[in-house]
Amino acid sequence: MTAFTEAKMTGSVSEILERALAGEDISPAEGEILLQQRDRDTIEAIRQTSDMLRKRQAGDTVTYVVNRNVNFTNICEQHCSFCAFRRDEGKEGAYWLDADTIRSKIDEAIQRGATEVCIQGGLNPQAKLHGTSLSYYINLVKQIRQTFPQLHIHAFSPQEIQFIAREDGISYQETIAALHDAGVGSMPGTAAEVLVDEVRRVICPEKIDTQTWLDVVEAALAVGVFTTSTMLCGHIEMPQQQIQHLQRLRELQEKAVSRQYPAHITEFILLPFVGEQAPPALRRRVGRDQPVLADILLLTAVSRIFLGNWIANHQPSWVKLGLAGATEALRWGCNDIGGTLMEEHITTMAGAQGGTCMSVEQLQAACTSAKRPYRERNTLYEPVYSACKNSR
């Protein structure tokens, strides 16, 4: 292995990395082997492999998006064991933003150059008080679309889609198609947590199961709605379960390609568990409040090696890792530094220390410190040329 002559690796790890560099998909068993490595030289070889694959699959330029999160309600019928965001209706801190407040937030984002708004919220049963649940969500999207026609609306997780469909007794595909017609351009692949039901039964027993998440995302891709993909990592899951999650994402993307769906999964984002303000039961079980950077970086690298042939764009979470940790992840297979967000409540309320907003200048400086060129992109990873004049 010419690039890793100094590394002290077992033959099996060396062979796995050689096959990955030859362009082959590694197997789940091989991915698990990589995640189990603890030798410093071997981990460095894994990092180098992920970095070379990143360069080949996505290039050297680090991308970012100017966007704003709007979490329109924290009232939620579910009680996920890792969530410090949700509230019951009428309880202290519960909120449901009205249309004027949402428009004001988005108008501020437009003034700061945003090309995307990400809309997500709790599962609020009040959504159907004045009609169907779907009609509330459609009206929300239409109001944004009519006021800000230039903005890409990235909205509603698979969990929210299932909630709307369940409340109204309609199919996932019908729900997604109606929202797409109203103006939703893409869907966040959140609520995936870990796509292994034995883990989900502990951390989010009220949430959709693995197959439902996969079914909703496949329905979106079949309709023509692009999605992202995520993994909530660093809590109770084991390496085998992390790889099972990655395998299910890879299989879904392979299916989308083979069936020639009009859309595909655009990116993969690791979301490290932050437990500082999480409910006590899971916090005690995990035994730590903040992510372990070394563990997240190894998983970042293995995710690139395992998924990169199918999902080329990989992004760290500066909210969870801090900007320094996210910048380091650019050396471990990531090609995107994320978005400006402008506000972020869900992770911050759990005790994350990365902040809630990044300026474009801060993201660009992070790329420069990593000795990489940068470029603004839109939600679908197309260049935003008007912002490129200061790119390196």
N, C-alpha and C positions, 0 to 999 in steps of 0.2 A: 504494500500500500504506500505508494510513493509520497503522498502528502502527509503521512503519519508515521514516518520511519522512527521517530523518537517515542511514539506511544507504546506503552506496554499493554497489549490487548490480547484477550483470548482469541483463538482462531475463529470462533463462531462470531464474535462481535466484528472482527475485521472483515469477515466474509459478508456479514449483513450490510456493513457500510459500503463495501465494494459493489454489492448488487444494487444498492440504492443509487450510488453514483453512476452505475451503468444504465439507470433509467427504469429499473424494475420496481414494482410495488413490493414492499416487504410484507411478510405475513403477520397476523396478530401475535403469534408466538414469538416472532423475531422482535416485534415492537415491545413486547413485555420484557424480553431479555435486555433491550437497550435501557428501559426504564429502571431496571434493577441494578444497574451499574453504579458503583461507588468509588472506583479508582479514579483519581484525578486525571491521569493521562488518558484513560479511556473516555471519560466524560469530555475532555477537550477534543478528542477525535470525533465524538458525536457532534459536538458544537461545530467543528470545522466542516463536517459533512453537511449539516443543516445550512450553514452559511453558503457553501458552494451550491447547494440545491436552490436556495433562495435566489442567488444571483442568476442561475440558469432559468428558473421558472418565473421569476418576477422582475429581474433586473436589479440594478444598484440603487435606483432612485427610490427614496422613501416618500410615500404619499401621505397626505392628510386631507381631511374634509372640514370645512367650516360649517358647523351645524349647531343646533340647539335641541336639548332635551326638554320636553314638556310632559311631566307626569301629572295628568289632568285630575286624578283622584287617588287618594290613598285608602279609601274605604274599600274593603275587600272581604268577601265571604270566606276566604281561606285563611289558614293559620300555619304557614310554612315555618319549619323549625329554625331556619336561618334568617328570617325576615324581621328587621326592626322597623320597616317602613309602614306596613299595613296598620289600619285602625278600624275599629267598629264605628258604625254611624252613631253620631252623637257624643262620642268620646273626645276627650281633650286631644287636640292636634289633628283631628279628622278634617279633611277638606275635599271639596269638589269644585274645581275652577269653573267660573262662568265663561261665556263666549268672549266677553269684552276683555277679561284678564288674559285669556289665551291669545287673543289677537294682539294685545299689548306686548306680551312676551315675544311673539313672533316678529312683530314690527321692530322691536329692539334688535332682534337677531339679524333681520334684513339690513338694518343700518350698519351692522358690523360685518356684512359681507356673506352671510349664511346662504348656502345653496340647498340645505336640507333641514327639515324639522323632524325629529323623532318623537312620536306620540305613543306613550304607553301609560297604563294606569292599573289600579286595582280592579277586581271583579266586583263592581258595584251594582247590586240588584236594582237600585233606583233608576238604572238606565232605561228600564221599560215602563216607568210610571206613566208616561204620556204617549204610549204606543208600543212598538216592538223595540227590543234591544237594538236590532240592526238599524232601525230608523234613527236612534240617537247617534250611533257611530257614523252613519252616513251623513247626517246633518252636521256633525262636528267636522268631518272631512270636507264637505262642500263649502262650509263657511271659510275654512282655511284656503281652499282652492280658489274661491271667488275673490277673496281679498288679496291673496298672494299667488297669482297664477304661475309665477316664475319659480316657485319653490317646490322641491321634491319632497313628497310626504312619505316618510318611512315609518310605518305605523302598525301596531297591534301584533303582539306575539301569538304563537300558536295556542297558548293558553287562553288568550282573549278571544281568538276565533272560535275555539271550542265552546267557550262560555256563551257567546252570542248565538251560535248554532243550537246549543242545548236549550237556551232560554226560549228561542223562537221555533224550535222544532224543524229546523232546516238543515241542509247538508253543509259540510265545510266548503265545498266547491261553490255552492250558491252564495254563501256568506262572503267568500273571498272575491268572487266575481262582482258582486254588488259594490263592495268597497273599492275594488279596482276601478269600476265604472265611475264611482264618485270622485276618484282622484288619488287613491293610494298607489304609490309607485313601486314600493317594495316593502318587505316585511322583516322585522328583526327576528332572528332565530333564538331569542331568549326563551326562558322556561324549559330549556333542554336539561338544565342542571347536569345530571349524569344519566345517560340513556341506558340505565340498568335498573330494572324494577326493584331489585332487592335493596338498592341504595335509595331509590325514590320513596319506598315505603317508610324509611326512617326520616329523611330530611324534608319530604314534601308529600305526605300520604294523601292529601286532598287534591293534589295536582293531577293533570292528565298523566297517563302512563306512557311508557316508551313508544308503543306502537301508535298511540294517538298522536303524539308529537310528530312522528315520522309521516303519518297519514296526512296531517294538516299541511306540513311543509311540501309533501309531494303534490297535494291538491293545488297549492299556490304555484308551484313550478309548472304544473300542467295548464293552469289558467294563464300563465304568462307573468306572474308576479315573482320577481327575484327575491331571494331571502339571504340572510346571513346565517351563520351557525356559531354556537357557543358551547363552552363546557364550564360549569361551576366546579372548581377543583380545589384540592388541598384541605379536605375535611375528613370524611370517614371512608372515602373510596380508596380502593387498592389499585396497584398498577394494572392488574388484569382487567379491572372494571373501566379504567381510563382507556385502555386499548379497545375494549368492547364498544365504548362510546365512539371512538375514532372510526372503528370498523363500520359502524352503522351509518355514520356520516358519509364515508367513502362509498359504501354500497348504494346509498340514496343518490349521490351525485353520479355514480356510474349508471344508475337506472335512468336518471334524467337525460343523460347524454345518449344512451342506447335507444331510448324511446323518442328522442328528438323533441323533448319538451321545449316550449319557447323561452323558458327561463331556467336559471341554474343557481346554485349556492355561490354567492360572490366572495365570501371571506370566512375565515375561522378566527374566533376570538376566545382566548383563555380568560376566564373570570375567576381569579383566586378568591377563596373564601375569606371574608373578614368577619371575625366573631366578637369584636369588642363590645358591641351593643346587641348582639344576637340573643334570642331567647336562651335562658340559662342551661336547659337540658343539652342542647347541641354544643353550646360553648364548653361545658364541662367535658363532654365526650371528646371533642376535638383537642382540647387542652392548650390552645394558643389563640391569641386574639388577632394576630396579623400574619400574612402569608410568609412562608419561608422561601426567600428569593431563589436559593440554589435549587430547590425542588421544582419551582415553577419554571426556571430556565431550562432544566433538563427536559421537562414535559413539553416546553415550547419547541425545543430542538427535535424531539421525537415526533411531535405533531407535524412539523414540516416534513420530516423524512417519510412519515406514514401517509400523509394526506396530500403532499405538494403536487403530485402528478394530476390530482383531480381538483383540488382547491388551492389556487396559486397564491392567494392573498391571505397573509397571516398578520394579526394585530395583537399587541399586548394591551393591557388596561392600565393607563397611567393613573386612573382614579384609585385603583387597588394597589398598584405597585409603587406609586409615586413616579414622577417624570424620570428620575435617575434610573429606577428599575426598568421602566419601559424603554428607555434609551439603551440600556444594556441588552435588552431582549432583541434589539436590532442586530446584535452579533450572534443570535441564537436562532435565526431563521425567519424573523419578522421583516416584512417589507413595508409595513404601514404603521404610523404612529398614532392613528385614531383621529378623533375629532376634537373641536374646541369645547363642545357640550354646552358651555355657558351656564348651565346649572345641572346639578345631579343630586337627587335626594336618596334614592334607594340604597346605594352603596355607602354614601356619606353617613346616613343615619345608622348604618351598621358599625360605624367607627373607622371607616377608611381614612387614611391620612394624606391621600394624593391631591385633595382639593376638589373643587366643583367646576372649575373653569380654567382653560388654557388659552392664552392669546396665540394668534398665528405666529407671532415673533418668537414665543417660547418654544413652540413645536419646531419651527425652523432652526432655532438655536440648538435644540436637541439633536436634530439631524446633522447639523454642522459639527457638533462635538463628536458625533460618531463617524465623522469623515465621510459622509454620504451626501449626495445631492438630494434635493427635495423638490416636490411639485404638488400643488393643490390638485385634488381630484373631486369628482362628484360622487354620489352614492354608489353608482354603478362602475366606479373606477375608470371613468373617462376623464381626460385632462380638462382642467379649467384654465384655459390659456391666458385669460386676462390677469391671472395672479402669478404667472410664471416669470414675469420680467425681472424679479429679484432672485430667481432660483440660481443655484450654483451650477 
